[in-house]
């Protein structure tokens, strides 16, 4: 897998952890910090530490795993640890973990002393194909996902497939949802390749293809003024369902499970509003439905879900804004959807 060049930073695939060690040494940083959680500290941190010869001055900052940690309170904890460890502007933060770590670590680094360098070492499929690429940092506030954040690019991203061997099957499927989305919005050939593959074990080639797609989009539109909005397909409904599940379910949906549900709803809206054919809607529903377990979406929650969508950062003038499909591989931006239309899409999912 060749290195992908993004917006002034490289994304390494081959020998990526060796490249990380080389990057840190050549960067001549005053201090280096590794942000991790209790899971990656056990399963992934030793793989990183093994690449260094012991002379590096590392400090470990560990937070609790899970979306519940992606808050300002945990960011304050990271900032205080950086202060206690006497971090200066020539320090480096290495974000070792999934999407929560890369989102929050990027935000903490981009704001500490008005910005210190950071790199991502994504350890989940979701973070490898999505969260670590594109320069979005963010935290949640009042259960609204990623409502506080910055556009700040990492200095590099280091993707190593070995980390995926540490993941349960459910986390692999969570990342697969974003891969499917990449095919649906821009690349029908990629969608076809995915639907004909064993997605319980995505290949290095498919992961590289997905990163290429996302990277091309974010280079063209780094701050989401235009085509980058395509990446929001499935996320208007999906984020609302994910937020509601985090608050109310004993075993909440993963991000990918919620986005899979959101893609079915927004594919239905695409059929109703932007010309997606009935045959392609059926194909999308079957592919996603065969991969992800059905979620019990009660009609009594529809009003709550719409109220969550009204707080979405993508909205315009108080109206709910969706990216929809015109066909598999092509999308339509900035589609205003009414509460009635969104409730209809939720009903469609619930009826499947």
Secondary structure, DSSP 8 states (H G I E B T S, - for coil): ---EE-SSSEEE-TTHHHHHHHHHHHHT-S-EEEEEEHHHHHHTHHHHHTTS-S-S-EEEEEE-SSGGG-SHHHHHHHHHHHHHTT--TT-EEEEEESHHHHHHHHHHHHHGGG--EEEEEE-SHHIIIIITSSSB--EEETTEEEEE--B---SEEE--GGGGGGS-HHHHHHHHHHHHHHHHHH-HHHHHHHHTS-GGG--HHHHHHHHHHHHHHHHH-TTSSSGGGGGGTTHHHHHHHHHHHHHH-TT---HHHHHHHHHHHHHHHHHHHT---HHHHHHHHHHHHHHS------GGGHHHHHHHHTT-TT-BTTBEEEEEEEETTEEEEEEEE-HHHHHHHHHHHHH-
